[in-house]
Every structure is written in C-alpha cells, then in structure tokens.
Amino acid sequence: MYVRSIESYLEIWKARPGRKPLVIRGARQVGKTTAIRMFGTGFESFLQLNMENPRDAAIFSSATNAKDTFEVMRLRQNMPNAAPGKTLVFLDEIQASPKAMSMLRYFFEEMPDLHVIAAGSLLETILADSAVSFPVGRVEFAHLFPLSFAEYLRAMGLSMALTELNTVPF
C-alpha cells in the first residue's frame, strides 16, 4: 500500500485535544475509505459502518444519544473492548443517513474522547439541501483529492524524482 498525504493530517487530528468529528469530503473513488481503513489500524478498535447498508443505518433510526448509539455499534460488531480514546468509529457513505449526520453533534458533545470520522462523496449535494440538519461548528472537514503526482512518485519508489520535484519553484 502507498502513503497518502492525508495520513499526516489524520495523525495530527487524532492527537489534537478537543478534536471534533472529522468529515472527509471528496469525489467518488479517490481513496477515502481506503485511507481511513489504513488509519484505523492505528487504533485498538475500529468500528466501520456503511450508511448505505440498511442494517448499519438502522442503528441511527432510533438513536437517542451518543453513548447508547456507540454501545449498539459495539455490540453489533462484537467488540467488547472498544472504548472511547482507543476506538475509531468510521461512518462511510454518511450522505445516505441524515440521522447519522446529525448524530455527529452528539458524539462531539457527549463523547469527546471518541474518534469519529465520516466520509461521503455526495456531501456537497446534501449540504446544499436545507432540509438536512448538519452539525455546523461541531465537526471539522478535510478534503481528499485524487492521487497527486508527488504521492504517485512516492508510491512508485521514485525518491530521486520526488526530491527533484520538491526543488521546482511554483
């Protein structure tokens, strides 16, 4: 696997005190899910839910608070040792579940030690829809772009070319 530039940003986000749930935006097929799964290996527990999966989305349909929602996620995925501070919760394709989007606020307010990342490729459309409640001010955003030329050179092991690229003034 190759290193993406967003990985260093994710490590800074992980260590930041008072961090907010992170919403990663980006076009389809740029590697959002792959990058987050790789990042998830640095946690004791990694809970991934796909909001396009009716079973996963149903967790949020009756959610009343963040702690109960986390407990249901933990039990569904049979992770008895999952605990805030040691767990990454990844809500993939979050645009498919407005209730999951609004729950991000409660994860921030009620479980600040829990690491929560959401991703979706159609978020711009959802954010423009005034009928959808999105927790503005209680989440932070990052954008993942397609593989850059520098990331490509690094992935191909062309360190000399990467060094030369970094000397070119732009």
FENVENCOR-V35232 format. One record per helix or strand of 3 or more residues. SS is the DSSP state (helix for helix, strand for strand). FROM is the first residue (numbers start at 1). TO is the last residue. If there is no record, write none. Layout:
# FENVENCOR-V35232
SS_FROM_TO ; SS_FROM_TO
This chain:
# FENVENCOR-V35232
helix_6_15 ; strand_21_25 ; helix_32_40 ; strand_45_50 ; helix_54_61 ; helix_66_76 ; strand_87_92 ; helix_94_96 ; helix_98_110 ; strand_115_120 ; helix_123_128 ; strand_139_143 ; helix_149_155 ; helix_159_167
